[in-house]
């Protein structure tokens, strides 16, 4: 039995998983189609669907870890910089601070400066649209503000930071 972890290719964060018996590693397109829908119920009762494009995703065959089906955002594909992913999933530490909106965009903070540059990928809802954001937290700092303009109110945010568990949550713009 194989576990196929679907992950965001720039960060290695798992966003979904499928289990199959006796099949070759499928493509992300075969598993999720053109886009993977990610849904979040906002405090207002509205359900927002973020759309993660298939071209941002990759598939990795990993050891059988049933926990990845319960909480996929808690896992990442083990990666060594400059090499393809290793055949293992790693449970990632929880990012202690939620993202917030600042004057520039979506502010993402780490608890301390990372030992190397860290890739950040986010999806933000704006009405019916999904806004993809990318950036890097450099090793000289503990944060990055990803430029985006959104209306005031509640937004669904999927935040993926390399080496940290993903977060899917409501973030309010004042």
C-alpha positions in Angstrom: 0.0 0.0 0.0 1.3 3.4 -0.9 0.6 6.9 0.4 0.8 9.6 -2.2 1.3 13.0 -0.5 0.3 16.0 -2.5 2.5 18.9 -1.6 3.1 22.5 -2.6 6.3 22.3 -4.6 8.1 25.5 -3.4 7.7 24.8 0.3 7.3 21.0 0.6 4.1 21.4 2.7 1.6 18.6 2.3 -1.9 19.8 1.4 -3.6 16.4 0.8 -3.0 12.7 0.6 -4.3 9.6 -1.2 -3.8 5.9 -0.6 -3.6 3.3 -3.4 -2.5 -0.3 -3.9 -0.3 -1.4 -6.8 -0.2 1.8 -8.8 2.7 3.9 -10.0 3.2 7.4 -8.6 0.4 9.5 -10.2 0.8 13.1 -11.3 -0.7 15.9 -9.3 -3.0 16.5 -12.2 -4.3 12.9 -12.0 -5.0 13.3 -8.3 -6.5 16.8 -8.0 -7.2 18.0 -11.6 -6.5 21.6 -12.5 -6.8 22.8 -9.0 -7.2 21.6 -5.4 -10.1 23.2 -3.6 -9.3 24.2 0.1 -12.4 25.2 2.1 -12.7 27.2 5.3 -15.8 28.3 7.1 -15.5 31.9 8.3 -16.9 33.2 11.5 -19.8 34.8 9.5 -20.9 31.3 8.5 -19.7 31.8 4.9 -17.7 29.0 3.4 -14.8 30.2 1.3 -13.1 28.0 -1.2 -9.4 28.7 -2.0 -8.1 27.2 -5.3 -4.6 25.9 -5.3 -3.5 25.5 -8.9 -2.3 22.1 -10.0 0.9 23.5 -11.4 1.9 24.5 -7.9 1.6 20.9 -6.6 3.7 17.8 -6.8 3.2 14.2 -5.6 5.5 12.2 -3.5 5.2 8.5 -2.6 5.9 8.2 1.1 5.9 5.6 3.8 2.4 4.5 5.0 1.6 7.2 7.6 -2.2 7.2 8.3 -1.9 10.4 10.4 -1.3 12.4 7.2 -4.9 11.8 6.2 -6.2 13.3 9.4 -4.0 16.4 9.5 -2.2 16.8 6.1 -1.1 20.4 6.8 1.0 19.2 9.8 3.4 17.4 7.4 6.0 18.2 4.9 8.0 16.3 2.4 11.5 15.8 3.7 13.8 17.8 1.4 17.5 18.5 1.1 18.3 21.7 -0.7 19.2 21.1 -4.3 18.0 17.5 -4.2 14.7 15.8 -4.9 12.5 14.9 -1.9 13.5 11.9 0.2 10.9 9.1 0.6 9.6 10.3 4.0 7.1 12.7 5.5 8.1 14.7 8.5 5.7 16.1 11.1 6.4 19.8 11.2 6.5 22.2 14.2 3.5 24.5 14.6 4.1 28.1 13.7 3.3 30.0 16.9 1.9 33.2 15.4 -1.0 33.5 13.0 -0.4 35.7 9.9 -1.9 39.2 10.1 -2.6 42.0 7.6 -0.3 45.1 7.8 0.0 48.2 5.7 1.9 46.2 2.9 0.0 42.9 2.9 0.1 39.6 4.7 2.6 39.6 7.5 4.2 36.3 8.3 6.5 35.9 11.4 8.8 33.2 12.6 9.7 32.8 16.3 13.4 33.6 15.4 15.6 34.2 12.4 15.8 31.1 10.3 19.3 29.5 9.7 18.7 29.8 5.9 16.3 31.7 3.6 12.8 30.2 4.0 10.2 30.0 1.3 6.6 31.3 2.0 3.5 30.5 -0.1 0.0 31.8 0.8 -3.5 31.8 -0.7 -5.8 34.6 0.3 -9.5 34.9 -0.4 -10.8 38.2 -1.9 -14.4 37.8 -2.7 -14.7 34.9 -5.2 -11.0 35.2 -6.1 -8.0 33.3 -4.7 -4.8 35.5 -4.6 -1.6 33.4 -4.6 1.3 35.1 -2.7 5.0 34.1 -2.6 8.0 35.4 -0.7 11.1 34.6 1.3 12.0 35.1 4.9 15.7 35.8 4.7 18.0 34.4 7.3 18.7 38.0 8.5 15.1 38.5 9.7 12.2 36.7 11.3 9.4 38.0 9.0 8.2 39.0 5.6 5.2 41.0 4.4 3.8 39.6 1.2 2.3 42.4 -0.8 -1.4 42.1 -1.3 -4.4 44.5 -1.3 -7.6 43.1 0.1 -10.9 44.7 1.4 -11.6 45.1 5.1 -13.2 42.1 6.8 -12.6 38.4 7.1 -10.5 36.4 4.6 -9.5 32.8 4.3 -5.8 32.3 4.4 -3.8 29.2 3.6 -0.2 29.8 4.8 2.6 27.4 3.9 6.1 28.2 5.3 8.9 25.7 4.5 9.8 23.7 7.6 6.6 24.7 9.5 3.1 23.1 9.6 0.7 24.8 7.3 -2.1 27.0 8.6 -5.6 27.4 7.2 -7.5 30.1 9.1 -9.5 33.2 9.1 -7.5 36.5 9.1 -9.3 39.8 9.5 -8.2 42.9 7.7 -9.1 46.0 9.8 
